[in-house]
């Protein structure tokens, strides 16, 4: 693993980044980012002030794509089977309110099917207005390509904006992915024929594995766990996040509320947790159970303000006594 940065350095950088984002200082030009292709406009859904600058949107690393601080996760009510009557309205509400990054995965039960139905109900062009991310949990070339084609069919589209190697945990998985016939060959094939635009990695188990993956391939994004319990053990914030920034990768935060456990304990509010994670990530994905949760989370994202390093530290200290409960997903 790369040498960890000091907490002070990371907090100072996070506070500076949050100040820029909250002040509308982050901009990205539309047009070809790394990976090219794709029909979606990079600046789709961008809000403008009278000076023509984008307001409230952030660049997703070097991709050139603009995203909201809060995006729609593929879990919550979406990680179910046979509950389209509840799940599809959640997606439609997010689309109506301007979400542009949507997350899903084959491992998330019927999530991809719900997205496909939501795009059909929303009408022509709905899919083209969002940055659509899915994943592969297969480690072989052939298995990953089969899974990709199944995903495209279920989503009702001919391409993904982002395809991610899902839930990396062990070095042996990386070895399998990068050997002959491994999933990285599927990535290259799918990029070449236009089925995917960008490629990323995800993980919440061991930060060292994500850092090692970054050394082996020029990935466009990383999806990792970010909440105030992180510094207590095997931190992503002082390892994965700075390594990704150094490489120009987009950073997507997950486990922002520790599957709701932090809220259940009353240890922090959604606004605090979203503000914390968004101080480090380009966007944070949150699974929602209802349309009301979608509205509340997006409102928190739109109301973001810069967090000082002292505020970030205070929140970490508040969660520290229960950190083991909140970072249950780590090795």
Secondary structure per residue as TSV (DSSP state, phi and psi in degrees):
chain	resnum	aa	ss	phi	psi
A	1	X	-	360.0	145.5
A	2	X	-	-65.4	156.6
A	3	X	-	-63.8	134.2
A	4	X	-	-70.9	140.4
A	5	X	-	-74.9	159.2
A	6	X	-	-70.7	152.2
A	7	X	H	-59.9	-36.4
A	8	X	H	-62.8	-45.9
A	9	X	H	-60.9	-43.6
A	10	X	H	-66.6	-42.1
A	11	X	H	-64.8	-40.1
A	12	X	H	-63.2	-43.5
A	13	X	H	-64.3	-40.4
A	14	X	H	-64.8	-43.1
A	15	X	H	-63.3	-39.8
A	16	X	H	-66.2	-42.1
A	17	X	H	-65.3	-40.0
A	18	X	H	-64.7	-37.5
A	19	X	H	-64.1	-42.4
A	20	X	H	-62.0	-47.8
A	21	X	H	-65.3	-45.6
A	22	X	H	-65.8	-27.7
A	23	X	T	-90.0	6.1
A	24	X	T	75.7	19.8
A	25	X	-	-81.7	-13.0
A	26	X	-	-88.9	124.4
A	27	X	-	-133.4	155.0
A	28	X	-	-141.7	142.9
A	29	X	-	-82.4	149.3
A	30	X	S	-77.1	164.5
A	31	X	S	113.2	-173.9
A	32	X	-	-64.0	113.9
A	33	X	-	-95.1	-176.4
A	34	X	T	-60.4	125.9
A	35	X	T	112.6	-33.3
A	36	X	-	57.1	-173.3
A	37	X	-	66.5	-172.4
A	38	X	-	89.0	146.9
A	39	X	S	-93.7	-24.1
A	40	X	S	-65.9	138.1
A	41	X	-	-72.0	132.4
A	42	X	T	-61.4	-31.7
A	43	X	T	-98.7	20.6
A	44	X	T	-55.8	130.4
A	45	X	T	80.3	5.2
A	46	X	-	-65.5	134.1
A	47	X	-	-87.8	148.2
A	48	X	B	-128.5	143.7
A	49	X	-	-92.5	-175.0
A	50	X	T	-68.9	-18.1
A	51	X	T	-86.1	-0.2
A	52	X	S	85.2	1.1
A	53	X	-	-82.2	148.1
A	54	X	B	-71.2	140.3
A	55	X	-	-119.9	126.6
A	56	X	S	79.6	-3.6
A	57	X	E	-101.9	155.7
A	58	X	E	-129.8	146.4
A	59	X	E	-74.6	137.4
A	60	X	-	-87.8	84.6
A	61	X	G	56.3	-140.7
A	62	X	G	-87.4	4.7
A	63	X	G	-66.8	-23.2
A	64	X	-	84.1	-1.9
A	65	X	-	-88.0	140.7
A	66	X	E	-101.0	136.0
A	67	X	E	-133.0	156.8
A	68	X	E	-73.3	156.8
A	69	X	S	-61.2	-32.2
A	70	X	E	-116.0	131.1
A	71	X	E	-125.5	169.6
A	72	X	E	-89.9	121.3
A	73	X	E	-78.8	167.5
A	74	X	E	-96.1	7.5
A	75	X	E	-107.9	-142.6
A	76	X	E	64.8	-136.3
A	77	X	T	-66.8	-19.5
A	78	X	T	-73.8	-22.0
A	79	X	S	-92.3	62.9
A	80	X	S	-142.4	173.3
A	81	X	S	-116.9	144.1
A	82	X	S	59.3	36.9
A	83	X	-	-129.4	40.4
A	84	X	H	-59.9	-33.0
A	85	X	H	-61.8	-27.7
A	86	X	H	-96.1	-36.5
A	87	X	H	-78.1	-44.0
A	88	X	H	-60.7	-42.5
A	89	X	H	-60.7	-29.0
A	90	X	H	-64.0	-44.9
A	91	X	H	-65.5	-44.3
A	92	X	H	-61.7	-37.5
A	93	X	H	-64.4	-42.5
A	94	X	H	-62.6	-42.7
A	95	X	H	-63.7	-41.8
A	96	X	H	-62.3	-35.5
A	97	X	T	-89.0	2.5
A	98	X	T	100.9	10.5
A	99	X	-	-61.2	137.7
A	100	X	-	-122.1	-13.4
A	101	X	E	-110.8	122.0
A	102	X	E	-124.4	130.3
A	103	X	E	-109.6	142.4
A	104	X	-	-157.9	-179.5
A	105	X	-	-167.5	150.6
A	106	X	T	-59.4	-27.8
A	107	X	T	-76.2	-8.2
A	108	X	S	-94.8	53.4
A	109	X	T	49.9	-124.2
A	110	X	T	-91.0	14.2
A	111	X	H	-53.4	-46.3
A	112	X	H	-65.1	-36.4
A	113	X	H	-65.5	-39.3
A	114	X	H	-64.0	-40.5
A	115	X	H	-62.8	-44.3
A	116	X	H	-58.3	-42.7
A	117	X	H	-67.8	-38.4
A	118	X	H	-63.3	-42.0
A	119	X	H	-63.2	-39.0
A	120	X	H	-64.9	-43.6
A	121	X	H	-68.5	-33.8
A	122	X	H	-72.9	-18.5
A	123	X	-	97.3	174.1
A	124	X	T	-54.4	136.9
A	125	X	T	88.6	-10.6
A	126	X	T	-62.4	-43.6
A	127	X	G	-65.0	-35.0
A	128	X	G	-69.4	-15.1
A	129	X	G	-86.6	-6.5
A	130	X	S	-122.3	158.0
A	131	X	E	-95.3	108.4
A	132	X	E	-100.7	121.7
A	133	X	E	-117.8	130.5
A	134	X	E	-134.3	-168.5
A	135	X	E	-147.5	168.9
A	136	X	E	-130.2	129.7
A	137	X	-	-98.0	-1.1
A	138	X	-	-77.1	149.4
A	139	X	-	-109.4	-5.0
A	140	X	B	-101.8	160.9
A	141	X	H	-60.9	-55.4
A	142	X	H	-66.3	-41.5
A	143	X	H	-63.9	-40.0
A	144	X	H	-67.5	-41.2
A	145	X	H	-66.5	-37.5
A	146	X	H	-62.1	-43.5
A	147	X	H	-65.4	-38.9
A	148	X	H	-61.1	-46.6
A	149	X	H	-64.9	-36.1
A	150	X	H	-64.0	-41.4
A	151	X	H	-61.9	-46.0
A	152	X	H	-60.3	-41.4
A	153	X	H	-64.4	-45.7
A	154	X	H	-66.7	-34.9
A	155	X	H	-81.6	-13.9
A	156	X	T	70.5	39.2
A	157	X	-	-140.6	167.7
A	158	X	S	-106.3	6.5
A	159	X	-	-161.4	156.8
A	160	X	E	-112.5	143.2
A	161	X	E	-77.0	-32.6
A	162	X	E	-142.5	127.9
A	163	X	E	-119.2	127.5
A	164	X	E	-119.4	141.3
A	165	X	E	-77.4	114.5
A	166	X	-	-88.6	131.8
A	167	X	-	56.6	58.6
A	168	X	-	-73.6	129.7
A	169	X	-	-128.7	-34.8
A	170	X	-	-127.0	150.3
A	171	X	H	-61.2	-33.0
A	172	X	H	-61.4	-31.5
A	173	X	H	-66.7	-41.9
A	174	X	H	-62.6	-42.2
A	175	X	H	-60.2	-39.8
A	176	X	H	-67.4	-41.8
A	177	X	H	-62.5	-38.3
A	178	X	H	-97.8	-0.1
A	179	X	S	-82.9	171.6
A	180	X	T	-57.8	131.3
A	181	X	T	82.5	9.2
A	182	X	B	-86.8	175.7
A	183	X	H	-64.4	-24.6
A	184	X	H	-65.3	-26.5
A	185	X	H	-69.1	-34.0
A	186	X	H	-65.1	-40.8
A	187	X	H	-57.4	-49.5
A	188	X	H	-64.2	-40.9
A	189	X	H	-66.0	-43.0
A	190	X	H	-70.3	-33.5
A	191	X	H	-67.0	-40.3
A	192	X	H	-65.6	-36.1
A	193	X	T	-98.3	6.4
A	194	X	T	85.7	7.0
A	195	X	S	-74.1	-24.3
A	196	X	E	-133.7	157.1
A	197	X	E	-108.8	-49.5
A	198	X	E	-125.0	163.0
A	199	X	E	-132.3	140.7
A	200	X	E	-139.5	179.7
A	201	X	E	-128.6	154.5
A	202	X	E	-135.6	152.5
A	203	X	E	179.5	147.4
A	204	X	S	-136.8	10.9
A	205	X	S	-94.2	-54.8
A	206	X	-	-143.0	112.6
A	207	X	H	-60.8	-29.0
A	208	X	H	-61.7	-32.9
A	209	X	H	-68.5	-39.2
A	210	X	H	-67.1	-41.0
A	211	X	H	-62.9	-42.2
A	212	X	H	-63.2	-40.0
A	213	X	H	-61.2	-40.5
A	214	X	H	-61.0	-33.2
A	215	X	H	-72.0	-21.6
A	216	X	H	-94.1	-16.1
A	217	X	S	-159.2	149.5
A	218	X	-	-85.1	74.5
A	219	X	-	-70.5	153.8
A	220	X	S	-88.1	-30.6
A	221	X	E	-143.8	162.0
A	222	X	E	-135.7	135.3
A	223	X	E	-110.2	116.8
A	224	X	E	-141.7	165.9
A	225	X	E	-74.9	131.0
A	226	X	-	-141.3	107.5
A	227	X	S	-152.8	170.7
A	228	X	T	-67.6	-6.1
A	229	X	T	-83.2	-9.0
A	230	X	G	-57.7	-43.5
A	231	X	G	-64.0	-17.0
A	232	X	G	-67.9	-28.6
A	233	X	S	-161.9	134.7
A	234	X	S	41.9	61.3
A	235	X	-	-70.5	141.2
A	236	X	S	-87.2	-28.6
A	237	X	T	-67.6	-30.5
A	238	X	T	-103.3	7.4
A	239	X	T	-128.7	-70.4
A	240	X	H	-66.6	-47.4
A	241	X	H	-61.7	-51.4
A	242	X	H	-65.7	-32.4
A	243	X	H	-65.8	-41.1
A	244	X	H	-65.3	-42.1
A	245	X	H	-61.1	-41.9
A	246	X	H	-59.5	-33.6
A	247	X	T	-93.5	1.4
A	248	X	T	75.5	19.7
A	249	X	-	-80.3	149.3
A	250	X	E	-72.6	143.1
A	251	X	E	-117.9	123.8
A	252	X	E	-117.3	127.5
A	253	X	E	-95.1	141.1
A	254	X	E	-134.2	178.7
A	255	X	-	55.9	30.5
A	256	X	T	-60.0	-36.5
A	257	X	T	-114.6	13.1
A	258	X	T	52.9	52.2
A	259	X	T	55.2	32.1
A	260	X	T	86.0	-4.7
A	261	X	H	-67.0	-35.5
A	262	X	H	-64.6	-39.4
A	263	X	H	-69.6	-40.6
A	264	X	H	-59.8	-35.6
A	265	X	H	-80.8	-11.7
A	266	X	T	70.2	22.3
A	267	X	S	-77.2	-29.5
A	268	X	S	-155.3	161.7
A	269	X	-	-94.2	161.3
A	270	X	H	-57.0	-39.1
A	271	X	H	-62.5	-41.1
A	272	X	H	-65.5	-42.8
A	273	X	H	-69.8	-40.8
A	274	X	H	-65.7	-42.8
A	275	X	H	-61.5	-38.6
A	276	X	H	-65.0	-55.1
A	277	X	H	-63.4	-38.3
A	278	X	H	-71.8	-10.9
A	279	X	T	-73.4	-18.7
A	280	X	T	-113.4	-34.6
A	281	X	-	-99.4	156.2
A	282	X	S	-70.7	-39.0
A	283	X	E	-149.9	155.8
A	284	X	E	-120.3	136.2
A	285	X	E	-99.5	135.6
A	286	X	E	-133.2	124.0
A	287	X	E	-75.1	138.1
A	288	X	E	-122.1	148.0
A	289	X	S	-96.7	-26.9
A	290	X	S	-139.9	166.7
A	291	X	H	-64.4	-33.3
A	292	X	H	-61.1	-40.3
A	293	X	H	-64.0	-38.3
A	294	X	H	-58.8	-48.2
A	295	X	H	-62.4	-43.8
A	296	X	H	-64.7	-43.7
A	297	X	H	-67.7	-40.9
A	298	X	H	-67.5	-37.0
A	299	X	H	-62.3	-39.6
A	300	X	H	-63.7	-38.2
A	301	X	H	-66.2	-40.3
A	302	X	H	-70.3	-24.2
A	303	X	T	-95.9	12.5
A	304	X	-	-55.8	141.4
A	305	X	-	-131.2	159.8
A	306	X	-	-61.7	137.6
A	307	X	-	-100.8	135.1
A	308	X	-	-79.6	163.1
A	309	X	H	-62.6	-32.2
A	310	X	H	-67.7	-38.2
A	311	X	H	-65.7	-42.2
A	312	X	H	-63.5	-43.3
A	313	X	H	-64.7	-40.6
A	314	X	H	-62.4	-38.3
A	315	X	H	-68.9	-39.9
A	316	X	H	-60.9	-43.1
A	317	X	H	-66.1	-34.7
A	318	X	H	-65.7	-37.4
A	319	X	H	-86.1	-16.0
A	320	X	H	-53.3	-40.0
A	321	X	T	-61.6	-24.5
A	322	X	T	-116.1	20.9
A	323	X	H	-57.9	-37.0
A	324	X	H	-63.5	-31.2
A	325	X	H	-72.8	-34.7
A	326	X	H	-88.2	-20.4
A	327	X	T	-110.8	37.8
A	328	X	T	-54.5	-22.6
A	329	X	T	-80.8	-8.9
A	330	X	-	-83.1	162.0
A	331	X	-	-60.8	360.0
